[in-house]
């Protein structure tokens, strides 16, 4: 963490400015209304400053093979979504966000920024997100955390990645007591945010990802760390159950009631609407599997299906946003070609870090990707610009800091 003194204050102040987009991404974008718009304005300011202040730094960043390959993948995705925007009338938000992220990642002097600063910012984001979730639900009575600034589902996906990240830092980084306490507080904060989001799929994503990571984490952890985590985890679980009160039972009853309604041919429940969208989406995929129908094309088909009684009037308008499944949604809009490109882009950082023989950051990248992939079963994470910013910046930073792994992590 930063330790200010008058001799280094100007340099540290500049570092805070350079990292301000990352700081805001972690603490503000998912917690403050219209926080995403503030980030889209902040990034160009920092990028222009870096362009003149650190001339030639972009060459050094692009000279790193892993980041260069990731940048090329960003360019391919940018071209694909730009063409989709021009030819099919799709939103330009994905392409525009990728462009801003690429500029920021390319122009910043990442060699001057320490990995433990970035991990501390992530933990701070988890803590403040947890505190914000309590404020939203207990004070503002929003019902579910995440509704204030974005949506409870992508909010829970964000919190799930923060939770896994803080656990990852706790187990794999060589750190002192202060940072260790910060990471653990991040675990508590992120867990609290997931609980108050009321999102069922987030727990499935976290549990499956933890099962994937538990063997390498446990193998590298010391007995003391394992014992501490076991005791702390038990206390955290007990506290979570207490905080939930009867929320778990209510959520279970709601889910059971929805399935009972579906069995009685009432498809206008939350789960029933999803089932309708998936069924219609799959039929559109079969009509144009390679390139998809595009948004304009499937909206016409939805209207026809509604008139034919193939989808209820309540479910049909929901498709105007997305199909509540990343894979079906992408296949409908851009076909198999678009889905292959998107999945390759998502998993590429983990593979590049594996090639770089950086197993620990590879595991971190793979865990983050797994969370988002599982979230994509019942949501469309990359429909939300918040997640595009978060995922692309997170992966880019890991690739840019790959060589620092031997400094921050145990060997």
C-alpha positions in Angstrom: 0.0 0.0 0.0 1.0 3.6 -0.4 3.1 5.2 2.3 3.3 8.9 1.8 6.2 11.2 2.6 7.1 14.6 1.4 10.0 13.4 -0.8 8.0 10.9 -2.8 4.6 12.6 -2.6 4.6 14.0 -6.1 5.4 10.7 -7.6 2.8 8.9 -5.5 0.2 11.5 -6.4 0.9 10.9 -10.0 0.6 7.2 -9.5 -2.8 7.7 -7.9 -3.9 9.7 -10.9 -2.6 7.1 -13.3 -4.5 4.4 -11.4 -7.7 6.5 -11.0 -9.6 4.6 -13.7 -8.7 1.3 -11.9 -9.6 2.7 -8.5 -12.9 4.1 -9.8 -13.7 0.8 -11.6 -13.3 -1.1 -8.4 -15.0 1.3 -6.0 -17.4 3.4 -8.0 -18.6 1.9 -11.3 -20.8 -0.8 -9.7 -21.8 1.3 -6.6 -22.4 4.8 -7.8 -25.3 5.8 -10.2 -23.9 6.6 -13.6 -20.4 5.6 -12.4 -19.8 3.9 -15.8 -20.1 7.2 -17.6 -17.6 8.8 -15.2 -15.1 6.0 -16.1 -15.6 6.5 -19.8 -14.6 10.2 -19.4 -11.8 9.6 -17.0 -9.9 7.1 -19.1 -9.3 9.4 -22.1 -8.0 12.1 -19.7 -5.4 9.7 -18.2 -4.6 8.2 -21.6 -3.8 11.6 -23.1 -1.7 12.6 -20.1 0.3 9.3 -20.5 0.7 9.9 -24.2 2.7 13.1 -23.6 4.2 12.3 -20.2 5.5 8.8 -21.0 6.4 9.0 -24.7 7.3 5.6 -26.2 5.8 3.7 -23.2 3.3 2.1 -25.6 6.1 0.4 -27.5 7.4 -1.2 -24.4 3.9 -2.5 -23.4 3.2 -3.9 -26.9 6.7 -5.5 -26.9 5.4 -7.9 -24.3 4.3 -11.0 -26.3 1.3 -11.8 -24.1 -0.2 -8.3 -24.1 0.6 -7.9 -27.8 -1.5 -11.0 -28.6 -4.3 -9.8 -26.3 -4.3 -6.4 -28.0 -4.6 -8.2 -31.4 -7.6 -10.1 -30.1 -9.1 -6.8 -28.9 -8.6 -5.4 -32.4 -10.4 -8.4 -34.0 -13.3 -8.1 -31.6 -13.4 -4.3 -32.2 -13.6 -4.9 -35.9 -16.3 -7.6 -35.6 -18.6 -5.5 -33.3 -18.0 -2.4 -35.4 -19.1 -4.2 -38.6 -22.1 -5.6 -36.6 -22.9 -2.0 -35.6 -22.7 -0.7 -39.2 -24.4 -3.6 -41.0 -26.9 -4.8 -38.4 -27.6 -1.8 -36.3 -26.1 -3.3 -33.1 -25.0 -1.1 -30.2 -21.5 0.2 -30.5 -20.9 0.0 -26.7 -18.8 -3.2 -26.7 -16.4 -1.9 -29.5 -16.2 1.6 -27.9 -15.4 0.2 -24.5 -12.7 -2.1 -25.9 -11.1 0.9 -27.6 -11.0 2.9 -24.4 -9.6 0.0 -22.4 -6.9 -0.7 -25.1 -5.8 2.9 -25.1 -5.5 2.9 -21.3 -3.7 -0.4 -21.0 -1.3 0.5 -23.8 -0.3 4.0 -22.8 0.2 3.5 -19.0 3.7 3.0 -17.6 2.9 -0.3 -15.9 6.5 -1.1 -15.1 6.3 1.8 -12.5 3.2 0.3 -10.8 3.5 -2.5 -8.3 1.3 -5.5 -8.3 0.6 -5.2 -4.5 -0.9 -1.7 -5.2 -3.3 -3.2 -7.7 -4.2 -6.1 -5.4 -4.8 -3.6 -2.5 -7.1 -1.6 -4.8 -9.0 -4.7 -5.6 -9.5 -5.6 -2.0 -10.5 -2.1 -1.2 -13.1 -2.3 -3.9 -14.5 -5.5 -2.4 -14.7 -3.9 1.1 -16.5 -0.8 -0.2 -18.8 -2.9 -2.4 -19.8 -5.0 0.6 -20.4 -1.8 2.6 -22.4 -0.3 -0.3 -24.6 -3.4 -0.5 -25.5 -3.1 3.2 -26.3 0.6 2.6 -28.5 -0.2 -0.4 -30.5 -2.9 1.2 -30.7 -1.9 4.9 -30.9 1.9 4.5 -32.2 2.6 1.0 -34.4 -0.5 1.0 -33.7 -1.3 -2.6 -34.6 -4.9 -2.1 -31.4 -6.2 -3.8 -27.9 -4.8 -3.8 -26.7 -3.6 -7.2 -30.0 -2.0 -8.3 -28.7 1.5 -7.5 -25.9 1.7 -10.1 -26.3 -1.2 -12.5 -28.3 -4.5 -12.0 -28.1 -7.1 -9.2 -27.0 -9.8 -11.6 -23.8 -8.2 -13.1 -23.2 -6.7 -9.7 -23.1 -10.2 -8.2 -20.8 -11.4 -11.0 -18.4 -8.5 -10.2 -18.6 -9.3 -6.5 -17.9 -13.0 -7.2 -14.7 -12.1 -9.1 -13.6 -9.8 -6.3 -14.2 -12.6 -3.8 -12.2 -15.1 -5.8 -9.5 -12.5 -6.3 -9.1 -11.7 -2.6 -9.0 -15.4 -1.7 -6.4 -15.8 -4.4 -4.3 -13.0 -3.0 -4.6 -14.3 0.5 -3.3 -17.8 -0.4 -0.7 -17.1 -3.1 0.9 -13.7 -2.4 3.8 -13.2 0.0 2.3 -10.6 2.2 2.5 -9.1 5.6 -0.2 -8.9 8.2 -1.6 -5.6 7.0 -2.2 -6.7 3.4 -3.4 -10.1 4.7 -6.0 -8.4 6.8 -7.0 -6.2 3.9 -7.5 -9.3 1.6 -9.5 -11.1 4.3 -11.7 -8.0 4.7 -12.1 -8.0 1.0 -13.4 -11.6 1.2 -15.9 -10.5 3.8 -17.0 -7.5 1.8 -17.4 -9.4 -1.5 -19.4 -12.2 0.3 -21.7 -9.6 1.8 -22.3 -8.1 -1.6 -23.2 -11.4 -3.1 -25.6 -12.2 -0.2 -27.4 -8.9 -0.5 -27.6 -9.1 -4.3 -30.0 -12.0 -3.9 -28.6 -13.6 -7.1 -28.8 -17.4 -7.1 -26.4 -18.0 -10.0 -23.5 -16.2 -8.3 -23.2 -18.8 -5.6 -23.1 -21.6 -8.2 -20.3 -19.7 -10.0 -18.3 -19.2 -6.8 -18.7 -22.7 -5.5 -17.7 -24.3 -8.9 -14.7 -22.0 -9.3 -13.5 -22.6 -5.7 -13.7 -26.4 -6.4 -11.5 -25.8 -9.4 -9.0 -23.8 -7.5 -9.0 -25.5 -4.1 -6.3 -28.2 -4.9 -3.6 -25.7 -6.1 -4.5 -23.2 -3.3 -4.4 -25.8 -0.5 -1.2 -27.4 -1.9 0.7 -24.1 -1.7 -0.8 -22.8 1.6 1.0 -23.2 4.9 -0.8 -25.1 7.8 -1.1 -21.8 9.7 -2.8 -20.2 6.7 -5.2 -23.1 6.3 -6.1 -23.1 9.9 -6.7 -19.4 10.0 -8.8 -19.5 6.8 -10.8 -22.5 8.2 -11.7 -20.7 11.4 -12.3 -17.4 9.7 -14.4 -19.1 7.0 -16.5 -20.8 9.6 -17.1 -17.4 11.3 -17.9 -15.8 8.0 -20.3 -18.5 7.1 -22.1 -18.2 10.4 -22.2 -14.4 10.1 -23.6 -14.7 6.6 -26.4 -17.0 7.6 -27.2 -14.7 10.5 -27.3 -11.7 8.1 -29.5 -13.5 5.7 -32.1 -14.2 8.3 -35.0 -15.8 6.5 -33.9 -14.6 3.1 -32.6 -18.1 2.1 -35.9 -19.7 2.9 -37.9 -17.0 1.1 -35.7 -17.3 -2.0 -36.1 -21.1 -1.9 -39.9 -20.7 -1.6 -39.9 -18.3 -4.5 -38.0 -20.7 -6.7 -40.3 -23.6 -5.7 -43.3 -21.5 -6.4 -41.9 -20.6 -9.9 -41.4 -24.2 -10.8 -44.9 -25.0 -9.6 -46.3 -22.2 -11.8 -44.4 -23.5 -14.8 -45.8 -27.0 -14.1 -49.3 -25.4 -14.2 -48.4 -23.8 -17.6 -47.8 -20.4 -16.2 -44.6 -19.3 -18.1 -44.6 -15.7 -17.0 -42.4 -16.2 -13.9 -38.7 -15.2 -13.8 -37.6 -18.8 -14.7 -40.5 -19.3 -17.1 -39.6 -16.2 -19.1 -36.0 -17.4 -19.4 -37.1 -20.8 -20.7 -39.3 -19.1 -23.3 -36.4 -16.9 -24.4 -34.0 -19.8 -24.6 -36.4 -21.8 -26.7 -37.1 -19.1 -29.2 -33.4 -18.1 -29.3 -32.4 -21.7 -30.1 -35.0 -21.8 -33.0 -33.4 -18.6 -34.4 -29.9 -20.1 -34.1 -31.0 -23.1 -36.2 -32.2 -20.8 -38.9 -28.9 -19.0 -39.2 -26.2 -20.8 -37.2 -23.0 -19.4 -38.8 -23.6 -15.7 -38.8 -26.7 -15.2 -36.7 -29.9 -13.2 -37.5 -28.7 -9.9 -36.0 -30.8 -7.9 -33.6 -33.1 -6.4 -36.1 -33.8 -9.8 -37.6 -34.6 -11.6 -34.3 -36.8 -8.7 -33.1 -39.0 -9.2 -36.2 -39.1 -12.9 -35.5 -40.0 -12.4 -31.8 -43.0 -10.2 -32.8 -44.2 -12.9 -35.3 -43.8 -15.6 -32.6 -45.8 -13.5 -30.1 -48.6 -13.1 -32.6 -48.5 -16.9 -33.3 -48.6 -17.7 -29.5 -45.1 -19.2 -29.4 -44.0 -16.7 -26.7 -46.1 -14.8 -24.1 -46.7 -11.1 -24.5 -44.9 -10.6 -21.1 -41.8 -12.5 -22.2 -41.5 -11.1 -25.7 -40.5 -7.5 -24.8 -37.7 -8.9 -22.5 -35.9 -10.2 -25.6 -35.4 -6.6 -26.7 -32.7 -6.4 -24.2 -31.1 -9.9 -24.4 -31.9 -13.6 -24.1 -30.7 -14.1 -20.5 -27.9 -16.5 -21.7 -24.6 -15.2 -23.1 -24.2 -18.2 -25.5 -27.7 -18.1 -26.9 -27.7 -14.3 -27.2 -24.3 -14.3 -29.0 -25.3 -17.1 -31.3 -28.5 -15.3 -32.2 -26.9 -12.0 -32.9 -23.5 -13.0 -34.5 -23.7 -16.8 -35.0 -21.1 -19.4 -34.3 -18.4 -17.1 -35.7 -19.2 -14.4 -33.1 -19.3 -16.9 -30.2 -16.0 -18.5 -31.1 -14.3 -15.1 -31.3 -15.8 -14.1 -27.9 -14.9 -17.3 -26.1 -11.4 -17.2 -27.5 -11.0 -13.6 -26.3 -12.2 -14.6 -22.9 -9.9 -17.6 -22.4 -6.9 -16.2 -24.2 -5.3 -14.4 -21.2 -5.2 -17.6 -19.1 -3.6 -19.5 -22.0 -1.1 -16.7 -22.6 -0.1 -16.7 -18.9 0.2 -20.5 -19.0 2.6 -20.2 -22.0 4.5 -17.6 -20.0 4.8 -20.2 -17.2 3.1 -17.9 -14.7 0.9 -20.5 -13.1 -0.4 -18.3 -10.3 -1.7 -15.5 -12.5 -2.9 -18.1 -15.0 -5.1 -19.6 -12.2 -6.3 -16.1 -11.4 -7.2 -15.4 -15.0 -8.9 -18.8 -15.4 -10.9 -18.3 -12.2 -12.2 -14.9 -13.3 -13.1 -16.4 -16.7 -14.9 -19.3 -15.1 -17.0 -17.0 -12.9 -18.1 -15.0 -16.0 -18.6 -18.2 -18.1 -20.9 -19.7 -15.5 -22.7 -16.3 -15.0 -23.4 -16.5 -18.8 -25.7 -19.5 -18.3 -28.5 -17.3 -16.9 -27.4 -13.8 -17.8 -25.5 -11.9 -20.6 -22.5 -10.4 -18.7 -21.1 -8.7 -21.8 -24.3 -7.0 -22.5 -23.4 -4.8 -19.5 -20.6 -2.3 -20.2 -19.6 -2.4 -16.6 -18.5 -6.0 -17.0 -16.7 -5.3 -20.3 -14.6 -2.6 -18.6 -14.0 -4.8 -15.6 -13.1 -8.0 -17.4 -10.9 -6.5 -20.1 -8.9 -4.2 -17.7 -8.4 -7.1 -15.2 -7.1 -9.5 -17.9 -4.9 -6.8 -19.5 -3.3 -5.9 -16.2 -2.5 -9.5 -15.4 -0.8 -9.9 -18.8 1.2 -6.7 -18.3 2.3 -7.6 -14.8 3.1 -11.3 -15.6 6.8 -10.8 -15.1 6.3 -9.3 -11.6 4.8 -12.6 -10.3 8.1 -13.8 -8.9 8.3 -10.6 -6.7 4.8 -10.7 -5.3 4.0 -14.4 -5.0 5.8 -17.3 -3.3 7.8 -19.6 -5.6 
